[in-house]
């Protein structure tokens, strides 16, 4: 080409695509109407315990909703029930650890402070526990071994067996009043002395039962709020009451 002819201009770069708009902020659930899917529900794993019911008053859980025993309004499916559990804390309620689901009635009950060993068998319900819960706080340190003898002196030996109680013992609403009147706590300890220490520091505990038969899965330490007067003889069990 002639030196006077200008070179062609380079092509213009393509116009960049517009950035996507951010999603609108999620409005907190009001507790009424149909619950929208919660973004964390799909990432939350659940552990199913069939034919299990937990509720307040020593039966393995406390209620998230009030009044006690009330189901979550506007929730009639299992996915919506799980979503209601995950979103409970962001709605200003107690942290929900799991749900009790009534499949035939389509009712949802949110639970907190769940202790599986105290829940009851019930074929009309199923318990779904969240597996994404934060780790439990470390248990209080047991007293040093040299203090166990002092702790044990506060108790009187009832017998080698399961604690049993007078027929007129205060029942606190339990189904089996003779066997578990006013069960204060059922937990795991490694030794009888550690179980005694837990009873000693709990003002509601009047007696304890410990067994070497069950591991932690069976919560071998039981703290009772009534005074036993005899035992059902069973070698691995020990029953003691406060003096």
ZAMARGU-4260 file (C-alpha; in steps of 0.2 Angstrom, whole numbers, plus 5000, padded with zeros to 4 digits):
<rodrens>
0) 5000/5000/5000 | 5005/5018/4998 | 5014/5026/5013 | 5001/5039/5013 | 4987/5026/5016
5) 4982/5025/5035 | 4982/5008/5043 | 4965/5001/5048 | 4960/5003/5066 | 4960/4988/5077
10) 4943/4981/5081 | 4934/4987/5097 | 4934/4975/5112 | 4918/4967/5115 | 4906/4975/5128
15) 4907/4966/5144 | 4891/4957/5150 | 4883/4966/5165 | 4886/4959/5182 | 4871/4949/5189
20) 4861/4958/5202 | 4862/4952/5220 | 4848/4942/5226 | 4835/4951/5237 | 4838/4950/5255
25) 4828/4936/5264 | 4814/4941/5275 | 4814/4932/5292 | 4800/4920/5293 | 4785/4927/5303
30) 4780/4910/5310 | 4764/4910/5300 | 4759/4904/5283 | 4770/4893/5272 | 4788/4892/5276
35) 4800/4896/5261 | 4814/4884/5259 | 4829/4889/5270 | 4846/4890/5261 | 4854/4880/5274
40) 4842/4866/5274 | 4850/4856/5260 | 4867/4857/5269 | 4860/4851/5285 | 4861/4832/5288
45) 4849/4823/5299 | 4849/4807/5309 | 4833/4798/5310 | 4827/4789/5326 | 4810/4781/5322
50) 4796/4778/5334 | 4804/4791/5346 | 4796/4805/5355 | 4804/4818/5366 | 4796/4832/5376
55) 4798/4842/5392 | 4797/4837/5410 | 4811/4824/5410 | 4806/4816/5394 | 4822/4820/5384
60) 4820/4838/5377 | 4814/4855/5380 | 4802/4864/5368 | 4807/4878/5356 | 4789/4884/5354
65) 4776/4890/5366 | 4765/4886/5373 | 4773/4869/5377 | 4766/4855/5366 | 4761/4867/5352
70) 4766/4862/5334 | 4774/4874/5322 | 4760/4884/5314 | 4758/4883/5295 | 4770/4868/5293
75) 4763/4852/5287 | 4777/4843/5278 | 4794/4836/5284 | 4805/4847/5273 | 4796/4862/5279
80) 4798/4856/5297 | 4816/4854/5295 | 4817/4871/5288 | 4808/4878/5303 | 4820/4870/5314
85) 4836/4877/5305 | 4828/4895/5305 | 4822/4895/5323 | 4837/4904/5330 | 4837/4917/5317
90) 4819/4920/5321 | 4823/4925/5339 | 4819/4907/5346 | 4829/4895/5355 | 4842/4885/5345
95) 4833/4870/5338 | 4843/4854/5339 | 4830/4843/5331 | 4812/4839/5327 | 4798/4827/5332
100) 4788/4824/5317 | 4770/4816/5317 | 4768/4809/5299 | 4750/4805/5300 | 4744/4821/5307
105) 4757/4832/5298 | 4763/4841/5313 | 4780/4847/5318 | 4787/4850/5335 | 4804/4859/5337
110) 4815/4853/5351 | 4831/4859/5360 | 4842/4852/5374 | 4839/4834/5368 | 4844/4819/5378
115) 4841/4804/5368 | 4842/4792/5382 | 4827/4800/5391 | 4816/4800/5376 | 4801/4788/5375
120) 4796/4775/5362 | 4781/4780/5352 | 4776/4772/5336 | 4767/4788/5330 | 4782/4800/5330
125) 4799/4800/5323 | 4814/4811/5330 | 4826/4819/5317 | 4842/4826/5325 | 4853/4838/5317
130) 4870/4832/5314 | 4878/4849/5311 | 4876/4855/5329 | 4891/4863/5337 | 4901/4852/5349
135) 4894/4851/5366 | 4903/4861/5379 | 4916/4851/5389 | 4909/4843/5405 | 4914/4850/5421
140) 4929/4842/5428 | 4926/4828/5441 | 4934/4831/5458 | 4951/4825/5460 | 4952/4806/5466
145) 4957/4811/5484 | 4941/4820/5486 | 4930/4805/5480 | 4931/4797/5498 | 4924/4813/5505
150) 4910/4814/5492 | 4905/4795/5495 | 4903/4799/5514 | 4888/4809/5509 | 4879/4794/5503
155) 4871/4779/5511 | 4872/4762/5502 | 4854/4755/5497 | 4859/4739/5488 | 4867/4731/5473
160) 4853/4733/5461 | 4842/4746/5453 | 4834/4759/5464 | 4816/4756/5468 | 4805/4768/5477
165) 4789/4768/5488 | 4773/4768/5479 | 4768/4785/5486 | 4784/4793/5479 | 4782/4809/5470
170) 4781/4804/5451 | 4784/4821/5442 | 4772/4814/5428 | 4783/4799/5423 | 4775/4784/5416
175) 4783/4772/5427 | 4781/4780/5444 | 4789/4766/5454 | 4804/4765/5443 | 4809/4782/5439
180) 4801/4795/5450 | 4807/4812/5447 | 4822/4807/5436 | 4833/4823/5437 | 4846/4818/5425
185) 4853/4803/5415 | 4870/4805/5409 | 4887/4796/5406 | 4901/4794/5419 | 4915/4782/5420
190) 4914/4777/5438 | 4902/4776/5453 | 4911/4790/5461 | 4909/4802/5447 | 4891/4798/5447
195) 4890/4802/5466 | 4899/4818/5463 | 4886/4824/5450 | 4872/4820/5463 | 4881/4829/5477
200) 4882/4845/5467 | 4864/4844/5461 | 4852/4850/5475 | 4837/4841/5467 | 4846/4824/5467
205) 4841/4813/5482 | 4849/4797/5476 | 4859/4790/5461 | 4860/4773/5452 | 4876/4768/5443
210) 4879/4753/5432 | 4894/4745/5424 | 4883/4736/5411 | 4880/4750/5399 | 4892/4761/5390
215) 4890/4780/5388 | 4876/4775/5375 | 4866/4769/5389 | 4869/4784/5401 | 4874/4773/5415
220) 4872/4787/5429 | 4855/4791/5434 | 4851/4805/5447 | 4834/4803/5456 | 4824/4816/5464
225) 4815/4804/5476 | 4822/4793/5490 | 4823/4774/5486 | 4818/4762/5500 | 4824/4745/5491
230) 4833/4739/5476 | 4828/4726/5462 | 4843/4715/5464 | 4855/4716/5448 | 4873/4714/5450
235) 4880/4727/5438 | 4870/4741/5447 | 4873/4751/5463 | 4860/4762/5471 | 4864/4775/5484
240) 4855/4789/5493 | 4860/4805/5501 | 4862/4804/5520
</rodrens>
